[in-house]
Amino acid sequence: MDTKKTNYVKLEDLEVYQLARELSRIAWEIYEKLSWQEKKVVGDQFLTSTDSFGANVAEGYGRYHYLDRIKFFYNGRGSLVESIHWINLMKERSQTTEDQYGRFQSVAKKSSIKLQNFISAIYKVKNDK
């Protein structure tokens, strides 16, 4: 029996993933209050891009090769930026409350920083080998 301890962190324990899930919860809170037309014009794209951020983090985390992992993290960063675009439009159009907008922006900012730090750490580990 192997008694070595591993430093494996489960996806659910990864802070950037937890933040992505929080963003998805906020996005759903906003989305479900939209009219049918608002959902079709902007809401679907907002929800899809927000959920895509977390999905790309998850998929990248499940990849083995560091370049493959980073590719998905970069895709996730693109989705995060897209979701910020949509929340800004929704704010301009009074389709979200100030509180929802502020919470979304706050979590998005933390997510962006955590994701960039995660990408940098992966490069550092690879370069230190």
N, CA, C and O atoms as CSV, one atom per row, in Angstrom:
chain,resi,resn,atom,element,x,y,z
A,1,MET,N,N,0.845,-1.183,0.000
A,1,MET,CA,C,0.000,0.000,0.000
A,1,MET,C,C,0.889,1.246,0.000
A,1,MET,O,O,1.867,1.318,0.744
A,2,ASP,N,N,0.550,2.201,-0.821
A,2,ASP,CA,C,1.302,3.447,-0.927
A,2,ASP,C,C,0.856,4.389,0.185
A,2,ASP,O,O,-0.321,4.738,0.270
A,3,THR,N,N,1.782,4.797,1.028
A,3,THR,CA,C,1.442,5.670,2.152
A,3,THR,C,C,1.864,7.107,1.925
A,3,THR,O,O,1.759,7.937,2.829
A,4,LYS,N,N,2.349,7.415,0.703
A,4,LYS,CA,C,2.750,8.788,0.418
A,4,LYS,C,C,1.530,9.693,0.379
A,4,LYS,O,O,0.475,9.318,-0.134
A,5,LYS,N,N,1.689,10.878,0.921
A,5,LYS,CA,C,0.622,11.868,0.840
A,5,LYS,C,C,0.777,12.624,-0.469
A,5,LYS,O,O,1.890,12.868,-0.937
A,6,THR,N,N,-0.356,12.991,-1.052
A,6,THR,CA,C,-0.311,13.783,-2.275
A,6,THR,C,C,-0.786,15.186,-1.974
A,6,THR,O,O,-1.477,15.426,-0.983
A,7,ASN,N,N,-0.414,16.093,-2.826
A,7,ASN,CA,C,-0.832,17.483,-2.688
A,7,ASN,C,C,-2.006,17.794,-3.604
A,7,ASN,O,O,-2.240,18.954,-3.942
A,8,TYR,N,N,-2.739,16.777,-4.004
A,8,TYR,CA,C,-3.850,16.956,-4.928
A,8,TYR,C,C,-4.956,17.781,-4.275
A,8,TYR,O,O,-5.374,17.505,-3.151
A,9,VAL,N,N,-5.414,18.785,-4.991
A,9,VAL,CA,C,-6.515,19.631,-4.556
A,9,VAL,C,C,-7.708,19.307,-5.444
A,9,VAL,O,O,-7.601,19.335,-6.670
A,10,LYS,N,N,-8.844,19.001,-4.828
A,10,LYS,CA,C,-10.044,18.716,-5.615
A,10,LYS,C,C,-10.524,20.001,-6.288
A,10,LYS,O,O,-10.340,21.102,-5.769
A,11,LEU,N,N,-11.136,19.833,-7.443
A,11,LEU,CA,C,-11.664,20.966,-8.190
A,11,LEU,C,C,-12.551,21.838,-7.311
A,11,LEU,O,O,-12.434,23.063,-7.333
A,12,GLU,N,N,-13.433,21.216,-6.542
A,12,GLU,CA,C,-14.379,21.952,-5.702
A,12,GLU,C,C,-13.684,22.785,-4.623
A,12,GLU,O,O,-14.281,23.717,-4.085
A,13,ASP,N,N,-12.439,22.460,-4.305
A,13,ASP,CA,C,-11.682,23.205,-3.296
A,13,ASP,C,C,-10.838,24.328,-3.898
A,13,ASP,O,O,-10.245,25.124,-3.170
A,14,LEU,N,N,-10.788,24.388,-5.195
A,14,LEU,CA,C,-9.998,25.403,-5.891
A,14,LEU,C,C,-10.732,26.742,-5.828
A,14,LEU,O,O,-11.877,26.846,-6.268
A,15,GLU,N,N,-10.083,27.750,-5.290
A,15,GLU,CA,C,-10.751,29.035,-5.064
A,15,GLU,C,C,-11.280,29.669,-6.355
A,15,GLU,O,O,-12.373,30.234,-6.356
A,16,VAL,N,N,-10.532,29.584,-7.433
A,16,VAL,CA,C,-10.993,30.192,-8.682
A,16,VAL,C,C,-12.262,29.492,-9.169
A,16,VAL,O,O,-13.138,30.133,-9.751
A,17,TYR,N,N,-12.366,28.196,-8.938
A,17,TYR,CA,C,-13.570,27.465,-9.321
A,17,TYR,C,C,-14.746,27.854,-8.417
A,17,TYR,O,O,-15.870,28.006,-8.896
A,18,GLN,N,N,-14.496,28.013,-7.131
A,18,GLN,CA,C,-15.545,28.451,-6.205
A,18,GLN,C,C,-16.071,29.826,-6.605
A,18,GLN,O,O,-17.276,30.069,-6.544
A,19,LEU,N,N,-15.186,30.716,-7.009
A,19,LEU,CA,C,-15.599,32.039,-7.464
A,19,LEU,C,C,-16.416,31.947,-8.753
A,19,LEU,O,O,-17.399,32.670,-8.922
A,20,ALA,N,N,-16.014,31.069,-9.650
A,20,ALA,CA,C,-16.772,30.874,-10.896
A,20,ALA,C,C,-18.184,30.394,-10.589
A,20,ALA,O,O,-19.145,30.830,-11.223
A,21,ARG,N,N,-18.305,29.508,-9.629
A,21,ARG,CA,C,-19.638,29.017,-9.253
A,21,ARG,C,C,-20.466,30.132,-8.620
A,21,ARG,O,O,-21.675,30.203,-8.836
A,22,GLU,N,N,-19.830,30.996,-7.846
A,22,GLU,CA,C,-20.543,32.136,-7.248
A,22,GLU,C,C,-21.031,33.082,-8.344
A,22,GLU,O,O,-22.156,33.578,-8.285
A,23,LEU,N,N,-20.189,33.329,-9.338
A,23,LEU,CA,C,-20.611,34.162,-10.465
A,23,LEU,C,C,-21.826,33.563,-11.169
A,23,LEU,O,O,-22.754,34.282,-11.539
A,24,SER,N,N,-21.817,32.262,-11.347
A,24,SER,CA,C,-22.951,31.594,-11.999
A,24,SER,C,C,-24.229,31.749,-11.173
A,24,SER,O,O,-25.312,31.930,-11.730
A,25,ARG,N,N,-24.102,31.677,-9.850
A,25,ARG,CA,C,-25.285,31.866,-8.995
A,25,ARG,C,C,-25.844,33.280,-9.139
A,25,ARG,O,O,-27.057,33.465,-9.236
A,26,ILE,N,N,-24.968,34.266,-9.152
A,26,ILE,CA,C,-25.413,35.658,-9.308
A,26,ILE,C,C,-26.036,35.851,-10.689
A,26,ILE,O,O,-27.079,36.490,-10.825
A,27,ALA,N,N,-25.388,35.294,-11.708
A,27,ALA,CA,C,-25.904,35.423,-13.077
A,27,ALA,C,C,-27.301,34.817,-13.182
A,27,ALA,O,O,-28.178,35.392,-13.827
A,28,TRP,N,N,-27.513,33.667,-12.557
A,28,TRP,CA,C,-28.836,33.042,-12.608
A,28,TRP,C,C,-29.873,33.893,-11.886
A,28,TRP,O,O,-31.012,34.014,-12.338
A,29,GLU,N,N,-29.479,34.477,-10.771
A,29,GLU,CA,C,-30.375,35.365,-10.020
A,29,GLU,C,C,-30.840,36.526,-10.908
A,29,GLU,O,O,-32.008,36.913,-10.870
A,30,ILE,N,N,-29.940,37.064,-11.686
A,30,ILE,CA,C,-30.268,38.164,-12.597
A,30,ILE,C,C,-31.123,37.643,-13.751
A,30,ILE,O,O,-32.150,38.228,-14.094
A,31,TYR,N,N,-30.685,36.547,-14.336
A,31,TYR,CA,C,-31.338,35.982,-15.530
A,31,TYR,C,C,-32.796,35.617,-15.274
A,31,TYR,O,O,-33.664,35.915,-16.094
A,32,GLU,N,N,-33.064,34.982,-14.160
A,32,GLU,CA,C,-34.414,34.475,-13.945
A,32,GLU,C,C,-35.458,35.577,-13.783
A,32,GLU,O,O,-36.654,35.304,-13.887
A,33,LYS,N,N,-35.036,36.802,-13.532
A,33,LYS,CA,C,-35.970,37.916,-13.389
A,33,LYS,C,C,-36.195,38.680,-14.698
A,33,LYS,O,O,-37.022,39.590,-14.753
A,34,LEU,N,N,-35.470,38.313,-15.737
A,34,LEU,CA,C,-35.618,38.992,-17.030
A,34,LEU,C,C,-36.896,38.540,-17.731
A,34,LEU,O,O,-37.391,37.434,-17.510
A,35,SER,N,N,-37.412,39.417,-18.572
A,35,SER,CA,C,-38.553,39.040,-19.408
A,35,SER,C,C,-38.073,38.053,-20.466
A,35,SER,O,O,-36.871,37.873,-20.661
A,36,TRP,N,N,-39.016,37.421,-21.143
A,36,TRP,CA,C,-38.667,36.458,-22.177
A,36,TRP,C,C,-37.806,37.116,-23.252
A,36,TRP,O,O,-36.799,36.547,-23.673
A,37,GLN,N,N,-38.188,38.289,-23.689
A,37,GLN,CA,C,-37.438,38.979,-24.736
A,37,GLN,C,C,-36.037,39.355,-24.257
A,37,GLN,O,O,-35.069,39.188,-25.000
A,38,GLU,N,N,-35.915,39.859,-23.032
A,38,GLU,CA,C,-34.595,40.211,-22.491
A,38,GLU,C,C,-33.703,38.970,-22.389
A,38,GLU,O,O,-32.499,39.048,-22.636
A,39,LYS,N,N,-34.282,37.847,-22.033
A,39,LYS,CA,C,-33.504,36.607,-21.963
A,39,LYS,C,C,-32.949,36.240,-23.328
A,39,LYS,O,O,-31.795,35.825,-23.446
A,40,LYS,N,N,-33.766,36.391,-24.351
A,40,LYS,CA,C,-33.341,36.009,-25.701
A,40,LYS,C,C,-32.328,36.990,-26.290
A,40,LYS,O,O,-31.422,36.579,-27.015
A,41,VAL,N,N,-32.472,38.282,-25.988
A,41,VAL,CA,C,-31.597,39.301,-26.578
A,41,VAL,C,C,-30.232,39.331,-25.893
A,41,VAL,O,O,-29.203,39.346,-26.568
A,42,VAL,N,N,-30.213,39.339,-24.571
A,42,VAL,CA,C,-28.954,39.502,-23.852
A,42,VAL,C,C,-28.740,38.443,-22.770
A,42,VAL,O,O,-27.608,38.033,-22.514
A,43,GLY,N,N,-29.812,38.009,-22.148
A,43,GLY,CA,C,-29.698,37.115,-20.995
A,43,GLY,C,C,-29.064,35.779,-21.288
A,43,GLY,O,O,-28.228,35.309,-20.517
A,44,ASP,N,N,-29.447,35.150,-22.397
A,44,ASP,CA,C,-28.880,33.844,-22.735
A,44,ASP,C,C,-27.370,33.922,-22.936
A,44,ASP,O,O,-26.628,33.048,-22.488
A,45,GLN,N,N,-26.925,34.977,-23.612
A,45,GLN,CA,C,-25.491,35.134,-23.863
A,45,GLN,C,C,-24.738,35.440,-22.569
A,45,GLN,O,O,-23.620,34.969,-22.360
A,46,PHE,N,N,-25.363,36.229,-21.713
A,46,PHE,CA,C,-24.778,36.552,-20.412
A,46,PHE,C,C,-24.617,35.280,-19.581
A,46,PHE,O,O,-23.547,35.023,-19.031
A,47,LEU,N,N,-25.664,34.503,-19.495
A,47,LEU,CA,C,-25.632,33.284,-18.692
A,47,LEU,C,C,-24.649,32.266,-19.278
A,47,LEU,O,O,-23.901,31.622,-18.542
A,48,THR,N,N,-24.657,32.130,-20.590
A,48,THR,CA,C,-23.763,31.175,-21.247
A,48,THR,C,C,-22.289,31.549,-21.032
A,48,THR,O,O,-21.469,30.684,-20.725
A,49,SER,N,N,-21.961,32.818,-21.191
A,49,SER,CA,C,-20.562,33.224,-21.015
A,49,SER,C,C,-20.120,33.084,-19.563
A,49,SER,O,O,-18.983,32.698,-19.291
A,50,THR,N,N,-21.009,33.394,-18.642
A,50,THR,CA,C,-20.671,33.254,-17.231
A,50,THR,C,C,-20.449,31.788,-16.871
A,50,THR,O,O,-19.466,31.450,-16.213
A,51,ASP,N,N,-21.349,30.931,-17.295
A,51,ASP,CA,C,-21.196,29.505,-17.019
A,51,ASP,C,C,-19.982,28.912,-17.733
A,51,ASP,O,O,-19.351,27.982,-17.231
A,52,SER,N,N,-19.663,29.450,-18.895
A,52,SER,CA,C,-18.515,28.972,-19.657
A,52,SER,C,C,-17.200,29.239,-18.922
A,52,SER,O,O,-16.247,28.468,-19.043
A,53,PHE,N,N,-17.155,30.310,-18.176
A,53,PHE,CA,C,-15.954,30.600,-17.387
A,53,PHE,C,C,-15.658,29.424,-16.458
A,53,PHE,O,O,-14.550,28.887,-16.467
A,54,GLY,N,N,-16.636,29.027,-15.664
A,54,GLY,CA,C,-16.431,27.913,-14.737
A,54,GLY,C,C,-16.179,26.594,-15.448
A,54,GLY,O,O,-15.370,25.783,-14.998
A,55,ALA,N,N,-16.870,26.382,-16.556
A,55,ALA,CA,C,-16.700,25.132,-17.314
A,55,ALA,C,C,-15.283,25.021,-17.867
A,55,ALA,O,O,-14.700,23.937,-17.866
A,56,ASN,N,N,-14.727,26.130,-18.335
A,56,ASN,CA,C,-13.354,26.103,-18.855
A,56,ASN,C,C,-12.330,25.899,-17.747
A,56,ASN,O,O,-11.324,25.220,-17.951
A,57,VAL,N,N,-12.575,26.477,-16.584
A,57,VAL,CA,C,-11.687,26.234,-15.445
A,57,VAL,C,C,-11.714,24.742,-15.103
A,57,VAL,O,O,-10.667,24.131,-14.884
A,58,ALA,N,N,-12.908,24.164,-15.059
A,58,ALA,CA,C,-13.039,22.743,-14.730
A,58,ALA,C,C,-12.342,21.869,-15.779
A,58,ALA,O,O,-11.605,20.943,-15.438
A,59,GLU,N,N,-12.585,22.174,-17.050
A,59,GLU,CA,C,-11.977,21.350,-18.089
A,59,GLU,C,C,-10.461,21.486,-18.085
A,59,GLU,O,O,-9.749,20.491,-18.225
A,60,GLY,N,N,-9.968,22.695,-17.929
A,60,GLY,CA,C,-8.521,22.886,-17.874
A,60,GLY,C,C,-7.902,22.178,-16.687
A,60,GLY,O,O,-6.804,21.629,-16.785
A,61,TYR,N,N,-8.599,22.188,-15.574
A,61,TYR,CA,C,-8.083,21.530,-14.372
A,61,TYR,C,C,-7.980,20.021,-14.573
A,61,TYR,O,O,-7.129,19.365,-13.972
A,62,GLY,N,N,-8.843,19.481,-15.411
A,62,GLY,CA,C,-8.825,18.050,-15.676
A,62,GLY,C,C,-7.809,17.615,-16.717
A,62,GLY,O,O,-7.643,16.418,-16.954
A,63,ARG,N,N,-7.136,18.552,-17.335
A,63,ARG,CA,C,-6.135,18.224,-18.355
A,63,ARG,C,C,-4.784,17.974,-17.708
A,63,ARG,O,O,-4.490,18.496,-16.633
A,64,TYR,N,N,-3.965,17.168,-18.376
A,64,TYR,CA,C,-2.668,16.804,-17.816
A,64,TYR,C,C,-1.550,17.748,-18.241
A,64,TYR,O,O,-0.830,18.283,-17.397
A,65,HIS,N,N,-1.405,17.954,-19.550
A,65,HIS,CA,C,-0.284,18.745,-20.045
A,65,HIS,C,C,-0.507,20.217,-19.731
A,65,HIS,O,O,-1.606,20.739,-19.918
A,66,TYR,N,N,0.528,20.878,-19.257
A,66,TYR,CA,C,0.375,22.255,-18.786
A,66,TYR,C,C,-0.107,23.210,-19.877
A,66,TYR,O,O,-0.890,24.115,-19.587
A,67,LEU,N,N,0.339,23.033,-21.130
A,67,LEU,CA,C,-0.125,23.924,-22.191
A,67,LEU,C,C,-1.599,23.693,-22.512
A,67,LEU,O,O,-2.326,24.635,-22.827
A,68,ASP,N,N,-2.032,22.447,-22.431
A,68,ASP,CA,C,-3.437,22.119,-22.645
A,68,ASP,C,C,-4.290,22.746,-21.544
A,68,ASP,O,O,-5.357,23.297,-21.812
A,69,ARG,N,N,-3.813,22.657,-20.318
A,69,ARG,CA,C,-4.524,23.254,-19.184
A,69,ARG,C,C,-4.666,24.762,-19.376
A,69,ARG,O,O,-5.754,25.321,-19.238
A,70,ILE,N,N,-3.565,25.396,-19.690
A,70,ILE,CA,C,-3.547,26.855,-19.817
A,70,ILE,C,C,-4.444,27.326,-20.954
A,70,ILE,O,O,-5.078,28.376,-20.851
A,71,LYS,N,N,-4.502,26.556,-22.034
A,71,LYS,CA,C,-5.376,26.922,-23.150
A,71,LYS,C,C,-6.820,27.072,-22.656
A,71,LYS,O,O,-7.501,28.033,-23.014
A,72,PHE,N,N,-7.280,26.138,-21.847
A,72,PHE,CA,C,-8.645,26.219,-21.329
A,72,PHE,C,C,-8.799,27.377,-20.338
A,72,PHE,O,O,-9.848,28.018,-20.287
A,73,PHE,N,N,-7.767,27.638,-19.562
A,73,PHE,CA,C,-7.841,28.766,-18.627
A,73,PHE,C,C,-7.909,30.089,-19.385
A,73,PHE,O,O,-8.614,31.007,-18.966
A,74,TYR,N,N,-7.186,30.193,-20.492
A,74,TYR,CA,C,-7.288,31.397,-21.326
A,74,TYR,C,C,-8.683,31.524,-21.939
A,74,TYR,O,O,-9.241,32.619,-22.005
A,75,ASN,N,N,-9.239,30.399,-22.385
A,75,ASN,CA,C,-10.617,30.426,-22.894
A,75,ASN,C,C,-11.572,30.890,-21.798
A,75,ASN,O,O,-12.489,31.671,-22.053
A,76,GLY,N,N,-11.354,30.409,-20.589
A,76,GLY,CA,C,-12.177,30.825,-19.460
A,76,GLY,C,C,-12.058,32.313,-19.189
A,76,GLY,O,O,-13.043,32.977,-18.865
A,77,ARG,N,N,-10.850,32.829,-19.324
A,77,ARG,CA,C,-10.656,34.269,-19.131
A,77,ARG,C,C,-11.424,35.063,-20.177
A,77,ARG,O,O,-12.002,36.106,-19.871
A,78,GLY,N,N,-11.432,34.572,-21.409
A,78,GLY,CA,C,-12.215,35.215,-22.464
A,78,GLY,C,C,-13.700,35.205,-22.139
A,78,GLY,O,O,-14.387,36.206,-22.345
A,79,SER,N,N,-14.195,34.098,-21.639
A,79,SER,CA,C,-15.605,34.006,-21.258
A,79,SER,C,C,-15.929,34.942,-20.101
A,79,SER,O,O,-17.003,35.543,-20.063
A,80,LEU,N,N,-15.008,35.064,-19.166
A,80,LEU,CA,C,-15.209,35.982,-18.043
A,80,LEU,C,C,-15.313,37.424,-18.539
A,80,LEU,O,O,-16.195,38.165,-18.106
A,81,VAL,N,N,-14.434,37.818,-19.428
A,81,VAL,CA,C,-14.469,39.171,-19.989
A,81,VAL,C,C,-15.769,39.386,-20.771
A,81,VAL,O,O,-16.360,40.464,-20.711
A,82,GLU,N,N,-16.207,38.368,-21.495
A,82,GLU,CA,C,-17.474,38.482,-22.214
A,82,GLU,C,C,-18.637,38.679,-21.236
A,82,GLU,O,O,-19.521,39.501,-21.478
A,83,SER,N,N,-18.635,37.936,-20.149
A,83,SER,CA,C,-19.728,38.081,-19.177
A,83,SER,C,C,-19.735,39.481,-18.564
A,83,SER,O,O,-20.800,40.015,-18.253
A,84,ILE,N,N,-18.565,40.072,-18.391
A,84,ILE,CA,C,-18.480,41.451,-17.880
A,84,ILE,C,C,-19.080,42.415,-18.905
A,84,ILE,O,O,-19.766,43.368,-18.536
A,85,HIS,N,N,-18.825,42.171,-20.176
A,85,HIS,CA,C,-19.442,42.973,-21.235
A,85,HIS,C,C,-20.964,42.943,-21.104
A,85,HIS,O,O,-21.619,43.985,-21.137
A,86,TRP,N,N,-21.518,41.742,-20.956
A,86,TRP,CA,C,-22.980,41.606,-20.892
A,86,TRP,C,C,-23.555,42.245,-19.632
A,86,TRP,O,O,-24.608,42.880,-19.695
A,87,ILE,N,N,-22.891,42.093,-18.493
A,87,ILE,CA,C,-23.439,42.698,-17.264
A,87,ILE,C,C,-23.398,44.219,-17.368
A,87,ILE,O,O,-24.280,44.901,-16.847
A,88,ASN,N,N,-22.378,44.754,-18.038
A,88,ASN,CA,C,-22.322,46.205,-18.230
A,88,ASN,C,C,-23.483,46.690,-19.107
A,88,ASN,O,O,-24.100,47.714,-18.811
A,89,LEU,N,N,-23.778,45.960,-20.175
A,89,LEU,CA,C,-24.923,46.318,-21.017
A,89,LEU,C,C,-26.230,46.224,-20.228
A,89,LEU,O,O,-27.102,47.085,-20.343
A,90,MET,N,N,-26.347,45.183,-19.442
A,90,MET,CA,C,-27.570,44.993,-18.671
A,90,MET,C,C,-27.754,46.110,-17.639
A,90,MET,O,O,-28.878,46.529,-17.366
A,91,LYS,N,N,-26.656,46.582,-17.076
A,91,LYS,CA,C,-26.744,47.700,-16.132
A,91,LYS,C,C,-27.208,48.959,-16.862
A,91,LYS,O,O,-28.093,49.668,-16.382
A,92,GLU,N,N,-26.614,49.233,-18.018
A,92,GLU,CA,C,-27.009,50.397,-18.814
A,92,GLU,C,C,-28.484,50.362,-19.184
A,92,GLU,O,O,-29.129,51.404,-19.305
A,93,ARG,N,N,-29.008,49.166,-19.360
A,93,ARG,CA,C,-30.404,49.001,-19.771
A,93,ARG,C,C,-31.346,48.773,-18.586
A,93,ARG,O,O,-32.514,48.428,-18.766
A,94,SER,N,N,-30.826,48.968,-17.389
A,94,SER,CA,C,-31.609,48.791,-16.153
A,94,SER,C,C,-32.219,47.393,-16.045
A,94,SER,O,O,-33.356,47.237,-15.600
A,95,GLN,N,N,-31.460,46.387,-16.453
A,95,GLN,CA,C,-31.924,45.004,-16.388
A,95,GLN,C,C,-31.354,44.257,-15.185
A,95,GLN,O,O,-31.571,43.055,-15.037
A,96,THR,N,N,-30.632,44.963,-14.336
A,96,THR,CA,C,-30.070,44.391,-13.129
A,96,THR,C,C,-30.079,45.462,-12.044
A,96,THR,O,O,-30.079,46.657,-12.342
A,97,THR,N,N,-30.087,45.040,-10.810
A,97,THR,CA,C,-30.047,46.005,-9.707
A,97,THR,C,C,-28.608,46.440,-9.463
A,97,THR,O,O,-27.666,45.778,-9.898
A,98,GLU,N,N,-28.451,47.546,-8.771
A,98,GLU,CA,C,-27.105,48.015,-8.402
A,98,GLU,C,C,-26.394,46.968,-7.539
A,98,GLU,O,O,-25.196,46.729,-7.691
A,99,ASP,N,N,-27.154,46.352,-6.631
A,99,ASP,CA,C,-26.575,45.335,-5.748
A,99,ASP,C,C,-26.070,44.138,-6.553
A,99,ASP,O,O,-24.947,43.681,-6.342
A,100,GLN,N,N,-26.884,43.631,-7.465
A,100,GLN,CA,C,-26.476,42.488,-8.285
A,100,GLN,C,C,-25.265,42.845,-9.142
A,100,GLN,O,O,-24.315,42.070,-9.255
A,101,TYR,N,N,-25.319,44.017,-9.735
A,101,TYR,CA,C,-24.209,44.477,-10.566
A,101,TYR,C,C,-22.918,44.563,-9.740
A,101,TYR,O,O,-21.866,44.088,-10.167
A,102,GLY,N,N,-23.013,45.166,-8.571
A,102,GLY,CA,C,-21.836,45.313,-7.717
A,102,GLY,C,C,-21.273,43.978,-7.265
A,102,GLY,O,O,-20.058,43.777,-7.267
A,103,ARG,N,N,-22.157,43.066,-6.877
A,103,ARG,CA,C,-21.694,41.738,-6.453
A,103,ARG,C,C,-21.042,40.991,-7.611
A,103,ARG,O,O,-19.994,40.367,-7.443
A,104,PHE,N,N,-21.665,41.058,-8.786
A,104,PHE,CA,C,-21.095,40.379,-9.946
A,104,PHE,C,C,-19.714,40.940,-10.267
A,104,PHE,O,O,-18.765,40.182,-10.467
A,105,GLN,N,N,-19.600,42.260,-10.317
A,105,GLN,CA,C,-18.310,42.888,-10.653
A,105,GLN,C,C,-17.237,42.549,-9.614
A,105,GLN,O,O,-16.082,42.310,-9.966
A,106,SER,N,N,-17.620,42.529,-8.345
A,106,SER,CA,C,-16.672,42.207,-7.286
A,106,SER,C,C,-16.132,40.785,-7.424
A,106,SER,O,O,-14.924,40.562,-7.336
A,107,VAL,N,N,-17.020,39.840,-7.638
A,107,VAL,CA,C,-16.592,38.444,-7.791
A,107,VAL,C,C,-15.824,38.265,-9.092
A,107,VAL,O,O,-14.860,37.502,-9.137
A,108,ALA,N,N,-16.231,38.951,-10.144
A,108,ALA,CA,C,-15.523,38.856,-11.430
A,108,ALA,C,C,-14.088,39.363,-11.292
A,108,ALA,O,O,-13.160,38.766,-11.837
A,109,LYS,N,N,-13.914,40.452,-10.570
A,109,LYS,CA,C,-12.568,41.001,-10.370
A,109,LYS,C,C,-11.689,40.015,-9.592
A,109,LYS,O,O,-10.543,39.770,-9.968
A,110,LYS,N,N,-12.226,39.456,-8.517
A,110,LYS,CA,C,-11.473,38.455,-7.742
A,110,LYS,C,C,-11.154,37.245,-8.607
A,110,LYS,O,O,-10.049,36.705,-8.547
A,111,SER,N,N,-12.126,36.821,-9.413
A,111,SER,CA,C,-11.941,35.657,-10.291
A,111,SER,C,C,-10.818,35.886,-11.285
A,111,SER,O,O,-9.991,35.004,-11.519
A,112,SER,N,N,-10.794,37.074,-11.866
A,112,SER,CA,C,-9.769,37.402,-12.844
A,112,SER,C,C,-8.371,37.341,-12.227
A,112,SER,O,O,-7.438,36.800,-12.820
A,113,ILE,N,N,-8.250,37.895,-11.049
A,113,ILE,CA,C,-6.955,37.881,-10.349
A,113,ILE,C,C,-6.545,36.458,-9.998
A,113,ILE,O,O,-5.398,36.071,-10.222
A,114,LYS,N,N,-7.470,35.679,-9.453
A,114,LYS,CA,C,-7.164,34.297,-9.061
A,114,LYS,C,C,-6.793,33.455,-10.276
A,114,LYS,O,O,-5.866,32.647,-10.221
A,115,LEU,N,N,-7.522,33.648,-11.373
A,115,LEU,CA,C,-7.224,32.878,-12.577
A,115,LEU,C,C,-5.841,33.232,-13.103
A,115,LEU,O,O,-5.080,32.339,-13.474
A,116,GLN,N,N,-5.503,34.510,-13.142
A,116,GLN,CA,C,-4.180,34.900,-13.620
A,116,GLN,C,C,-3.087,34.346,-12.714
A,116,GLN,O,O,-2.050,33.892,-13.197
A,117,ASN,N,N,-3.312,34.382,-11.411
A,117,ASN,CA,C,-2.334,33.810,-10.481
A,117,ASN,C,C,-2.178,32.304,-10.690
A,117,ASN,O,O,-1.074,31.767,-10.593
A,118,PHE,N,N,-3.288,31.631,-10.976
A,118,PHE,CA,C,-3.266,30.194,-11.212
A,118,PHE,C,C,-2.476,29.876,-12.483
A,118,PHE,O,O,-1.661,28.954,-12.499
A,119,ILE,N,N,-2.722,30.638,-13.539
A,119,ILE,CA,C,-1.986,30.451,-14.790
A,119,ILE,C,C,-0.492,30.688,-14.559
A,119,ILE,O,O,0.338,29.908,-15.024
A,120,SER,N,N,-0.153,31.750,-13.851
A,120,SER,CA,C,1.254,32.059,-13.568
A,120,SER,C,C,1.912,30.953,-12.755
A,120,SER,O,O,3.070,30.610,-12.995
A,121,ALA,N,N,1.185,30.395,-11.800
A,121,ALA,CA,C,1.732,29.311,-10.976
A,121,ALA,C,C,2.010,28.069,-11.816
A,121,ALA,O,O,3.004,27.378,-11.591
A,122,ILE,N,N,1.152,27.783,-12.770
A,122,ILE,CA,C,1.364,26.621,-13.641
A,122,ILE,C,C,2.627,26.820,-14.481
A,122,ILE,O,O,3.431,25.899,-14.624
A,123,TYR,N,N,2.797,28.009,-15.029
A,123,TYR,CA,C,4.019,28.305,-15.778
A,123,TYR,C,C,5.248,28.189,-14.873
A,123,TYR,O,O,6.278,27.654,-15.284
A,124,LYS,N,N,5.138,28.685,-13.659
A,124,LYS,CA,C,6.278,28.649,-12.722
A,124,LYS,C,C,6.672,27.221,-12.393
A,124,LYS,O,O,7.856,26.884,-12.401
A,125,VAL,N,N,5.688,26.379,-12.105
A,125,VAL,CA,C,5.976,24.970,-11.799
A,125,VAL,C,C,6.656,24.310,-12.990
A,125,VAL,O,O,7.617,23.560,-12.819
A,126,LYS,N,N,6.167,24.583,-14.187
A,126,LYS,CA,C,6.756,23.989,-15.380
A,126,LYS,C,C,8.183,24.476,-15.578
A,126,LYS,O,O,9.068,23.689,-15.912
A,127,ASN,N,N,8.410,25.765,-15.374
A,127,ASN,CA,C,9.757,26.320,-15.578
A,127,ASN,C,C,10.741,25.917,-14.493
A,127,ASN,O,O,11.950,25.929,-14.728
A,128,ASP,N,N,10.254,25.560,-13.313
A,128,ASP,CA,C,11.124,25.154,-12.203
A,128,ASP,C,C,11.561,23.704,-12.316
A,128,ASP,O,O,12.471,23.282,-11.602
A,129,LYS,N,N,10.932,22.928,-13.199
A,129,LYS,CA,C,11.288,21.496,-13.325
A,129,LYS,C,C,12.564,21.309,-14.080
A,129,LYS,O,O,13.005,20.176,-14.276
